[in-house]
Amino acid sequence: MEQAASLTKGSKKALKRFAGEVVALRPVTQSDLPLLQAWDEDPAIIELMGRKFEGTNASEWLRSLGRKRSCRAWVIETLEGRLIGELELAELNWRTSSGELRICIGDKDYWGHGYGTDAIRVALAAAFTELGLHSIYLRVFATNLRAIRCYERLGFRKVGVLEPSERRQDPAAVVLMSLTRQRWNIRRSHSA
């Protein structure tokens, strides 16, 4: 993973660019927001992951990132510079060294071609080596089988299922998955 700068829990979120094999993660800018907002209103994406900006708007969300120690957010670009999605390490808990992974490949032309997998690999390396986290968890609708297969290939394990919530307007049950730094390191050493 190419690293442009380090991320430490004590820093004021000096988000920089990180590159993988086919994508790079870079900080979100104001000019990215119209596309993020459009993806958030896409019915196909809503069905797979719900709404990101429910109860807020993209500009408010970006402003709030600057005030939070509990969230790191990047856009996902191809190495050629095309914006195709966004990724967050949210709910960062420095006491327990854990956080939640959230990802959206909004450009449907890039679904099913490994771009999301590469983005997650890059984010996991940042989470476990740069941020020093011990575990990453995620939530995914049980109907999003492609995403579940991707997460399992990367080492995530299912740890529970939540029934659909009327309050959250979940279209399906939510699968909870988790990956520890130890399991991530073991998988990396076996694939090297």
C-alpha positions as CSV (number, residue, x, y, z in Angstrom):
1,M,0.0,0.0,0.0
2,E,1.4,3.4,-1.0
3,Q,1.1,5.7,1.9
4,A,1.1,9.5,1.4
5,A,1.1,10.3,5.2
6,S,0.4,8.7,8.5
7,L,-2.9,8.7,10.4
8,T,-2.6,8.6,14.2
9,K,-5.3,8.7,16.7
10,G,-3.6,11.7,18.3
11,S,-3.5,13.7,15.0
12,K,-6.1,16.1,14.0
13,K,-7.2,13.6,11.3
14,A,-4.5,14.3,8.9
15,L,-6.2,12.3,6.2
16,K,-4.0,11.6,3.2
17,R,-4.1,9.5,0.1
18,F,-3.6,5.7,0.3
19,A,-3.3,3.6,-2.8
20,G,-4.0,-0.1,-3.5
21,E,-3.7,-2.2,-6.7
22,V,-6.7,-0.6,-8.5
23,V,-8.0,2.2,-6.3
24,A,-6.8,5.0,-4.1
25,L,-8.5,6.5,-1.0
26,R,-8.2,10.3,-0.6
27,P,-9.9,12.8,1.6
28,V,-13.4,13.9,0.7
29,T,-13.7,17.4,-0.7
30,Q,-16.6,19.8,-1.3
31,S,-16.5,19.1,-5.0
32,D,-17.2,15.3,-4.3
33,L,-20.5,16.0,-2.5
34,P,-22.9,16.3,-5.5
35,L,-21.9,12.7,-6.6
36,L,-22.1,11.4,-3.0
37,Q,-25.6,12.9,-2.6
38,A,-26.7,11.4,-6.0
39,W,-25.6,8.0,-4.9
40,D,-27.4,8.4,-1.6
41,E,-30.6,9.0,-3.5
42,D,-30.2,6.0,-5.9
43,P,-32.9,3.4,-5.2
44,A,-30.6,0.5,-6.0
45,I,-28.0,1.7,-3.5
46,I,-30.6,2.5,-0.9
47,E,-31.9,-1.1,-1.2
48,L,-28.3,-2.4,-0.6
49,M,-27.2,-0.1,2.2
50,G,-29.8,2.4,3.2
51,R,-29.3,6.2,3.2
52,K,-26.1,7.9,4.3
53,F,-27.5,11.4,4.6
54,E,-30.8,10.6,6.3
55,G,-31.7,13.6,8.4
56,T,-28.8,15.7,7.2
57,N,-27.2,16.8,3.9
58,A,-23.8,16.1,2.3
59,S,-22.4,19.6,3.3
60,E,-23.4,19.2,6.9
61,W,-21.9,15.7,6.9
62,L,-18.6,17.0,5.6
63,R,-18.4,19.8,8.1
64,S,-19.1,17.4,10.9
65,L,-16.2,15.2,9.9
66,G,-13.8,18.0,10.8
67,R,-15.1,18.0,14.4
68,K,-15.1,14.2,15.0
69,R,-12.3,12.1,16.3
70,S,-14.5,9.1,15.8
71,C,-14.7,9.0,12.0
72,R,-12.3,8.9,9.1
73,A,-13.8,9.2,5.6
74,W,-12.3,8.9,2.1
75,V,-13.6,8.9,-1.4
76,I,-12.6,5.9,-3.6
77,E,-11.0,6.7,-6.9
78,T,-9.6,4.5,-9.6
79,L,-5.9,5.0,-10.0
80,E,-6.7,7.0,-13.1
81,G,-8.7,9.5,-10.8
82,R,-12.3,8.5,-11.5
83,L,-14.5,8.9,-8.4
84,I,-16.4,5.6,-7.9
85,G,-17.3,5.5,-4.2
86,E,-16.7,6.4,-0.6
87,L,-15.5,4.6,2.5
88,E,-15.6,5.4,6.2
89,L,-14.0,4.1,9.4
90,A,-16.7,5.3,11.7
91,E,-17.6,4.9,15.4
92,L,-13.9,4.8,16.2
93,N,-13.5,3.9,19.8
94,W,-9.9,4.6,20.9
95,R,-10.4,3.0,24.3
96,T,-11.4,-0.4,22.8
97,S,-9.4,0.1,19.6
98,S,-12.3,-0.7,17.3
99,G,-14.3,0.9,14.5
100,E,-17.0,0.3,12.0
101,L,-16.3,-0.1,8.3
102,R,-18.8,1.5,5.8
103,I,-18.3,1.4,2.1
104,C,-20.3,2.4,-1.0
105,I,-19.3,1.8,-4.6
106,G,-21.7,4.3,-6.1
107,D,-20.7,4.0,-9.7
108,K,-22.4,0.8,-10.8
109,D,-20.0,0.4,-13.7
110,Y,-17.5,-0.7,-11.1
111,W,-19.6,-3.2,-9.2
112,G,-18.3,-6.8,-9.2
113,H,-14.8,-6.0,-10.6
114,G,-12.8,-6.0,-7.3
115,Y,-12.7,-2.2,-6.8
116,G,-14.5,-2.5,-3.4
117,T,-12.4,-5.4,-2.3
118,D,-9.2,-3.4,-3.0
119,A,-10.6,-0.3,-1.3
120,I,-11.4,-2.4,1.8
121,R,-7.9,-3.9,1.8
122,V,-6.4,-0.4,1.7
123,A,-8.7,0.7,4.5
124,L,-7.9,-2.3,6.7
125,A,-4.2,-1.7,6.3
126,A,-4.7,1.9,7.4
127,A,-7.0,0.8,10.3
128,F,-4.7,-1.9,11.7
129,T,-1.2,-0.4,11.0
130,E,-1.7,3.4,11.0
131,L,-4.6,3.8,13.4
132,G,-3.6,0.9,15.6
133,L,-7.1,-0.6,15.8
134,H,-7.6,-4.1,17.1
135,S,-10.9,-4.9,15.5
136,I,-13.2,-3.7,12.7
137,Y,-16.8,-4.6,12.4
138,L,-19.5,-3.9,9.8
139,R,-23.2,-4.2,9.2
140,V,-24.6,-5.5,5.9
141,F,-28.1,-6.3,4.8
142,A,-28.6,-10.1,4.6
143,T,-29.8,-9.7,1.1
144,N,-26.5,-8.1,-0.1
145,L,-24.9,-11.4,-0.9
146,R,-22.2,-10.0,-3.1
147,A,-20.9,-7.8,-0.3
148,I,-21.1,-10.6,2.3
149,R,-18.9,-12.8,0.0
150,C,-16.4,-10.0,-0.4
151,Y,-16.2,-9.4,3.3
152,E,-15.8,-13.2,4.0
153,R,-12.9,-13.3,1.4
154,L,-11.2,-10.6,3.3
155,G,-11.5,-12.5,6.6
156,F,-14.6,-11.0,8.2
157,R,-16.7,-13.5,10.1
158,K,-20.4,-13.3,10.9
159,V,-21.0,-12.7,14.5
160,G,-24.7,-12.0,14.7
161,V,-27.9,-11.1,12.9
162,L,-30.3,-8.3,13.8
163,E,-33.9,-8.5,12.7
164,P,-35.1,-5.7,10.4
165,S,-35.9,-2.5,12.3
166,E,-39.0,-0.4,11.5
167,R,-37.3,2.6,13.0
168,R,-34.4,2.3,10.6
169,Q,-36.7,1.1,7.9
170,D,-34.4,-1.8,7.2
171,P,-35.4,-3.7,4.0
172,A,-33.9,-6.9,5.4
173,A,-32.1,-8.4,8.4
174,V,-28.7,-6.9,9.2
175,V,-25.7,-9.3,9.4
176,L,-23.0,-8.2,11.9
177,M,-19.4,-9.1,10.8
178,S,-16.0,-8.6,12.5
179,L,-12.3,-8.9,11.7
180,T,-9.5,-8.7,14.2
181,R,-6.0,-7.4,13.5
182,Q,-4.6,-10.8,14.5
183,R,-6.8,-12.6,12.0
184,W,-6.0,-10.0,9.4
185,N,-2.2,-10.4,10.0
186,I,-2.5,-14.3,9.7
187,R,-4.4,-14.0,6.4
188,R,-1.9,-11.5,5.1
189,S,1.1,-13.8,6.0
190,H,-0.6,-16.8,4.3
191,S,-1.3,-14.8,1.1
192,A,2.3,-13.4,0.9
